[in-house]
C-alpha cells in the first residue's frame, strides 16, 4: 500500500501486524538513488549499456569472445562502485581494499537508509535488526585474474583471514550491525532471485514478534568485472540481443544486472506514534516453496505461486478485488 492510499484514510483497514516503510536507499544502473531510478523509469530511459569493443577489451574481454556471434555486448554497471569512504566507517585503506564492494556499498546504504528514515543508530535506544543477502562474491576472484598471480600469493599478500571476512557473504549483515552498532538480529540469507523480498518478509516477522523495533531489509548484487557482456546459449535464461522484455510476446531472456535496494521497516502503530514519515505500508506477506511440482528445478510452478499469493492476501485480510496494481519479477524468459 503506497503513501497516496495511506493519505486517503485507508489506515483504518490496517491490522496490528501492519509494517511501515519509513526509509530507503538504493544504487542502480544509471541511478544512484531510488528517486533517480524513478525519474529515469518515468522518462522511459533504457538502462542497459552497449559497450564498444575497445571498452570491452580494456575490461579484459579477449578478441575471440568479441568475434564470437554468441557474445552479447550488453551490460549494466553501478557507477563509482570502486569508491568507499573508508575513514568514515573506521577502516584503513588496506583493510577497505580487501572488502567486496557489495559489502562496502551495502554498509554505506545502510547508513543512508537510516538517515533517510531520520534515525541515528548511535542515539537510538531500541534494537535495530538487519536482514539481507547478496550475490556471489566475484571481487577477489577478479583481483586474482587481473593480477595474473597464483591464488596463494594474492591471498597471502592481501591477508588471508581478512580477505575471507571481506568477501564471504556470510558477513554481509553482521558487518553492518558491527559498524553501525545495531543490536537486533543480524541475518544474511540466500534464496537466489527472491532473496531481498524474503529478507523483507523475515524482517516483518521479527518486528511483529518483538525481536527488534526497527529493521533494515534488502539485498545487493554486484559482479566483477563490470561493463562486460555475456555468452548467449539457446534455450537458457539470457537474452540473445541484450534486451529484457518481460510479459512480451517477443520475450527471449533476461540480462545480468547489478544493483542494491534497502528499506527501513517499523511496526505501523509505532511509526505513527513516533511521528515517522511513512512511505508505504506492508499489510501482508507470505513465502512457500514449489517442492517437486514443476517441470524442472529452475522452472516456476503455477500452483505454488497461486498458493503463496492466496496466503499473502489472506494474511493481509483484504479482498482480491481491492488490488489495483501487481508488480512481478519479470525476467523476460
C-alpha positions, 0 to 999 in steps of 0.5 A, spaced: 500 500 500 503 506 497 503 513 501 497 516 496 492 510 499 495 511 506 493 519 505 486 517 503 484 514 510 485 507 508 489 506 515 483 504 518 483 497 514 490 496 517 491 490 522 496 490 528 501 486 524 501 492 519 509 494 517 511 501 515 516 503 510 519 509 513 526 509 509 530 507 503 536 507 499 538 504 493 544 504 487 542 502 480 544 502 473 544 509 471 541 511 478 544 512 484 538 513 488 531 510 488 528 517 486 533 517 480 531 510 478 524 513 478 525 519 474 529 515 469 523 509 469 518 515 468 522 518 462 522 511 459 530 511 459 533 504 457 538 502 462 542 497 459 549 499 456 552 497 449 559 497 450 564 498 444 569 493 443 575 497 445 571 498 452 570 491 452 577 489 451 580 494 456 575 490 461 579 484 459 574 481 454 579 477 449 578 478 441 575 471 440 569 472 445 568 479 441 568 475 434 564 470 437 556 471 434 554 468 441 557 474 445 552 479 447 555 486 448 550 488 453 551 490 460 549 494 466 554 497 471 553 501 478 557 507 477 563 509 482 562 502 485 570 502 486 569 508 491 568 507 499 569 512 504 573 508 508 575 513 514 568 514 515 566 507 517 573 506 521 577 502 516 584 503 513 585 503 506 588 496 506 583 493 510 577 497 505 581 494 499 580 487 501 572 488 502 567 486 496 564 492 494 557 489 495 559 489 502 562 496 502 556 499 498 551 495 502 554 498 509 554 505 506 546 504 504 545 502 510 547 508 513 543 512 508 537 508 509 537 510 516 538 517 515 533 517 510 528 514 515 531 520 520 534 515 525 541 515 528 543 508 530 548 511 535 542 515 539 537 510 538 535 506 544 531 500 541 534 494 537 535 495 530 535 488 526 538 487 519 536 482 514 539 481 507 543 477 502 547 478 496 550 475 490 556 471 489 562 474 491 566 475 484 571 481 487 577 477 489 576 472 484 577 478 479 583 481 483 586 474 482 585 474 474 587 481 473 593 480 477 595 474 473 598 471 480 597 464 483 591 464 488 596 463 494 600 469 493 594 474 492 591 471 498 597 471 502 599 478 500 592 481 501 591 477 508 588 471 508 583 471 514 581 478 512 580 477 505 575 471 507 571 476 512 571 481 506 568 477 501 564 471 504 557 473 504 556 470 510 558 477 513 554 481 509 549 483 515 553 482 521 558 487 518 553 492 518 550 491 525 558 491 527 559 498 524 553 501 525 552 498 532 545 495 531 543 490 536 537 486 533 538 480 529 543 480 524 541 475 518 544 474 511 540 469 507 540 466 500 534 464 496 537 466 489 532 471 485 527 472 491 532 473 496 531 481 498 523 480 498 524 474 503 529 478 507 523 483 507 518 478 509 523 475 515 524 482 517 516 483 518 516 477 522 521 479 527 518 486 528 511 483 529 514 478 534 518 483 538 525 481 536 527 488 534 523 495 533 526 497 527 529 493 521 533 494 515 531 489 509 534 488 502 539 485 498 545 487 493 548 484 487 554 486 484 559 482 479 566 483 477 568 485 472 563 490 470 561 493 463 562 486 460 557 482 456 555 475 456 555 468 452 548 467 449 546 459 449 539 457 446 534 455 450 537 458 457 535 464 461 539 470 457 537 474 452 540 473 445 540 481 443 541 484 450 534 486 451 529 484 457 522 484 455 518 481 460 510 479 459 512 480 451 510 476 446 517 477 443 520 475 450 527 471 449 531 472 456 533 476 461 540 480 462 545 480 468 544 486 472 547 489 478 544 493 483 542 494 491 535 496 494 534 497 502 528 499 506 527 501 513 521 497 516 517 499 523 511 496 526 505 501 523 502 503 530 509 505 532 511 509 526 505 513 527 506 514 534 513 516 533 511 521 528 515 517 522 514 519 515 511 513 512 512 511 505 508 505 504 505 500 508 506 492 508 499 489 510 501 482 508 506 477 506 507 470 505 513 465 502 512 457 500 516 453 496 514 449 489 517 442 492 517 437 486 511 440 482 514 443 476 517 441 470 524 442 472 528 445 478 529 452 475 522 452 472 516 456 476 510 452 478 503 455 477 500 452 483 505 454 488 505 461 486 497 461 486 498 458 493 503 463 496 499 469 493 492 466 496 496 466 503 499 473 502 492 476 501 489 472 506 494 474 511 493 481 509 485 480 510 483 484 504 479 482 498 482 480 491 478 485 488 481 491 492 488 490 488 489 495 483 496 494 481 501 487 481 508 488 480 512 481 478 519 479 477 519 479 470 525 476 467 523 476 460 524 468 459 
